[in-house]
Amino acid sequence: MTDKTEKQASPGPFDDKNLGELFQIALVNAPSPSKNAFNWGAFKPEAVKSPADLPPYLVFGPLNEGTFLLTPEGWRAEWSDAQQKAKITLNWGANTHRYTATQVWEGEEGSATEQPDTTPLIQVFAMLYENGLPSMWDQLAKKKAEEMYHLTWLVGDKRLPTYFAAPDGIFRVISFPVMIKNLRHAQSILKSIAEKNPSYGFYAIANLMEQDVYYEIGKAPDWTSDIALCMTQSIGETGLIPSGVPSSETIEGKEYIHLERDVMMLNISVPFAHIFEMLKDLSETPMPILPAYEAPMRRETLPVILPQGLSERLNSFTLDDTIQGIRVQYSYPVQEASLDDLLKLDSADQIDRLEKFSDHMLDQLTADVQKESEKDLKE
């Protein structure tokens, strides 16, 4: 009996020589469908004689063959969604040897560009987003998303890097915390969405981030002022032990309970043009994309939609919910691995090892608490 008690109270050290690789996991990589493939490098505008010579798909949808117009002065074509509410129009002038590209989303015109036809075609379309997503689109998408779901849309900034990926365009990132024990289920859900063969590509990475959560005393839920309950709640949400014991702090004249914790964040990178399709798909699963008519979640568990490339300019960002009395600072890891490098690893093995790490840490905590309790009884 004594030996058994000692084993429960003193689990050995966690033995994983590559512990660091457990905290960045590529869960899904669903490239744009092969039907969208096109030889961008071989494209020559003067060789275009029919719709078959143009990219079959671009950003918002397929080539609308009915819009293709070929004349001695050049040609014109449109790529659009089924509702004709979003489209890209490209004109090429045989005499001017120039491209002109324009775009519309939700009926609102976005940026346009004019380039010499010596410019690679993929670069012509990328120039539409030289200064990032058109700000009017960003604001309109924020309003629409936040009216539909319990989430926060973080508007981008032209100082952020912009990446154009043909044929899907530029991306936004749907980000929210996932308990370690739920990572496998989250991966299964995302794979099932990919198996539906959406018209666009997307990928998802789970990585460790630090959350500094500030609960305003008197406004945040009452349990947040109870240190034991605060820590227990955090462990239940993350599968990880908080970095330290919650402490009281005064910020701008207000009293807060400050909780420091690590959490696995699920970051789903989706083309902006199709992000509402992904949100709809996620809302029909156990993922935390909740319709606005349902009860809201707490700020620290709420999904955030981020501009791609945010981590390259900022070490952290802060979101404040004055109604709930909860402020959260999200800090990025010091170094993020590339998707290509992460795809070389076995995600199922990573998740399995991460679950074992979580179990070990929680067993260690239980053993330590038990040991302290027995010490108090003896005293």
N, C-alpha and C positions, 0 to 999 in steps of 0.2 A: 504493500500500500504506500509506503514511504517513497519507494523508487518511482512509482507511478506519479505521485504528486510532484516529485522533483522534475520529472520529464515534462509535465504540463507547465510547471513554473519556469523552466529554463530551456526553451527551444534553442537549438544551435543556430549559428550564424547562417544567413541565407547565402547559398553557394551558387552564384551565377557569374561566370567570369566576364560576361558581356552585358552587365546590368543596364548600361546606358542605352543600348539599342532597343530596350523594351518600351521606351517612352516616346518613340516615334514609329508609328505603324501605318503602312499603306494598306487600307482596308479594301479599296476598290479602285480599279483604273479601267474606265469604260471609254475607249477612244471613240471619236466620231465614226459613225457607220461607214463601211467600205464603199457603200453606194455614193458617198459624198467625195470620194477620192478624185484627185485631179492632178495632172502634171504641171504644176505651177512654173517650174523652171523652163519648160519647153514652150511656154505660151508666147505667141507672136500676134499682135493685134491685126496686122495686115492679112494674116492667114485665116481669120474668122469668116466663114461663109454660111454657117448655120448655128442654131443653139447647141448642137453637139460639140462645137469647138470651144464652148465656154464652161466655167465651173458649174457642175450640176446643183450645187448647194452653196449658200453663203449667208452666214450670220442668222438672218431671220427666217430663212426657208429656202425652198427649191427655186431654181430658175423658172420664171414664168415665161414659158416659150411663146405665149401669145403676145408678149411685149417686145419680142425681138424684131428689130427693124434694121435692114441692111440697104444702104443706098450708096451711090458713088462718093458721097461726102463722108461716109463712115458707117458706124453702126451704134445701136442702142439696145440695152437689155435691163431687166429688173429681176431682182430676187426678193420674194415677199412671203409673208405668212399667209395662212388660208383666209384670214379675215381682211387682208389688204390694209391692215392698220400699221404694219411695220414693213419697211422695204429699203433696199439699196438700189439706186439707179446708176448705171455706168454708161457714159457716152465716150466714143472714140472718134476723133476727127481725122480723116485721111489726109486732108490738106494741112491742118494745123499740127498734126502729129502730137496731139495732146489728149489726155484722159480728163474727164470731169466726172467726179463721183459725189452723189448726194445721198442723204438717208433720212428716214422718217420712222418714228416709233410712237405708238398710241396717238397718231395724227399730228404729232409735234415734230417739226423739222429739227434735225440735229446739225452737226458740223458738216461742211463740204470741203472738197479738195480738188485742185487742178494740178496735174503733173504731166511732164513730158512723157511720151510713150517709150522712152528708153528706161523709165522706171519699172522695175519688176512689178508685175500685176499685184502680187501679194502685198508689196509695199504701198501701192496706191490705196488699197483698202485699209491698211494699217494707219495711214496718215489721217484717216477720218477720226482716229482716236489719239492723235498726237498729244492732245492736252487732256486726255482721259475721257471718261464718259461725259457727254454733254450735260451740263449742270441742271438744265431744265428736266432732262430725263431722270437724273438722279433724284431730284426733289419729287417728281411725280411718282416715281417708283417707291420712294420712302412713304409718301402719303398713302398710296394704294396698299402697300404691304402691311403697314401698321394699322390700317383700318380693317384689314382682313384677318390678321393674326396677332397673337401676343408675342411681339418681337420688337427689336430695335434695328432700324436700318441706319447705318453710319454712312453719311454722305462723303464722297471722295474729295480729293483735292488735286489740282493740276500738278502739284509738286510731287505727287506720288508716281512711281514708275508704272507704265502701262504696257501690257503685253498683249499683242494680237496673235491669236492662234487660228490659222486657217483650218477649216472653214467656219469655226464656231464663234470667232470674234473675241471680245474681252470678257473676263470672268468676274463674278462676285463670289464671296465665300460665306456660306451658311455655317455658323459656328455655335456650338452649345456643349455644355458639360455632359459627360457620359460616365456612369459608374463603371469601374473596371469589369465587374461581373456582367455588365450589359454590352460590352464591346462586341462579343461574338454575335449577339442577336442583332446589333446595329449593322454589322457587316452583312449578315444574312438579308436584312431588309434592303440594303443598298444594292446587293447583288440581284435581288428579285426585281428591283426597279430597272437595273441595267439589262436584265433578261427580257424586259418588255420591248427592247430595241427602240429606245427613244431616238428622235432624229438628230440629237446632239450628243456630244461627249461630255463626261464629267469624271471627277476622281475625288477620293476622300482619304484624308490622313487624320489619324488620332495622335495628338501629341500633348505632352505635359506642359501646362502653363501654371503660373502662380496667380492666385486670386488673393487680393487684400480686400476683405469684406468689412465694411463699417456699418454697424447697426446703430441707428440713432436711438438713444434711450428715451423711452416715452412715446415713440412713434413706430419703431419696428416691432415685430411680434414679441410678446412678453418673454417667451422662452429664450430669446437671444441674449437676455441679461443673465441667464443661468449658465455658468461656465460649463458645467457637466452636460447639460442638455444641448448647448451650442456645439460642443465637441462631438457628442453622440450623433447629432443631426448631420454634421459635416461628414463624419465617417460613413454614415448610411448613404449619403449622396455621392461620395467619391470612391469609397473603398480604400482610402488613404488616411493616415493619421495627420491631423493639422500640424503645421510646422512648429507651433508653440501654443501655450495656454492663452486663450483670449484675454485681452487686457483693455482697460478703459483709457480713452484718449479724448482730448478736447480739441476740436477743429472748428475754427471760426466761431467760437463761443458756444458750440453745441457739444454735448457729451455723447460719445460713441463707444460701443464695444467693438474692438478691432480683432478680427479673426484672420490669421494668415494660414492659407492652405494651398496645397498642390491639387490639381485636378486634370484629368484627361479630357481634353477638348476635342470634339469631333468637328473637323473642318471639311466641309463639302464644297468643292470648287465647281461652279456651274456657270455656263455662259449667261451673261446678263439677259440675252434675248429669250432665254428659256427658264429663268429662275422661278417664275410663277407656276410653271408646269411642275418643277421639282417641289416647290412648297406645297402644292396641291397633293402630289403623290405622298410626300412625307406626312401630311396632315391626316392621311387615311391609314396611318400605321401608328404603333405606339411611340414613335418619335415625338419629342416635345414641341411640335408645331401645332399650337392650339388655336382654333378659331376665336375671334375676338369676343364672341358671345359667351364663351366659357370663362370660368373663374381664372384670374391671372396667376402666373407663377411668381415666385420671388425673383428679384433682380439678378441674383447671382446664379440662378438656374435658367434664366431667360435666354432664348436664342438671339444672336446678333448677326446681322448681315454686314460683312466687311468688304472694303475695296481690296482687290488683290494687290499685293505688294506693300501692304501697310507695315508689316514687320521689318521691311527693309529701310524704313524711314523712322520708325518709332520703336522704342524699347517697351513701351507700355501705353495703354489708353484707359480712360476712366469713364464710367457711365453712372449716372446719379438718378435715383428714383425718389423724388421728394415726397411723393404720396405714401410710399411704403416706408420711407425713412431708411433706405439702404443705398449705400454707395459702394461701387466695386471697381477696383483697379486691376486690370489684366496685364500681366507681364510676360513677354515672350521669352522663350529659351534663348540662351546665349548663342547657340549655333543650331541651325535647322538643316537637316539633311535634304538633299534633292529627292524628288519623286523617283527618278531613275535609280538612285542608290537604294532607296527604301524598297523598291520593287524587286531587288535582288534577294531580299530577305523573305523568309517563310512567315507570313502574317499569322497563320494558325499557331505556329510554334511560339511566336512572340506573345500572342494573347495568352496561351497556356502558361508560359513562364511568368507573365505579368500577374495572372490570377494567383499563381503560387506565391509570388512575392507579396501580393496584397494579403493573402491568407496568413503568411508567415508574420507580417508586421502586426496584423490584428491579433494573432495568437500571442505574440510577444507582449502586446499591450495588455491582453487579458491576464497573462501570467504575472506581469508586473503589478497589476491592480490587485490580483489575488495575494501576491507576496506582501504587499503593503497592508492589506486587510488582516492577514495572519499576524503581521508584526504588531498592528494596533491591538489585536485581541490579546496577545501575549503581554503587552504593556498594561 
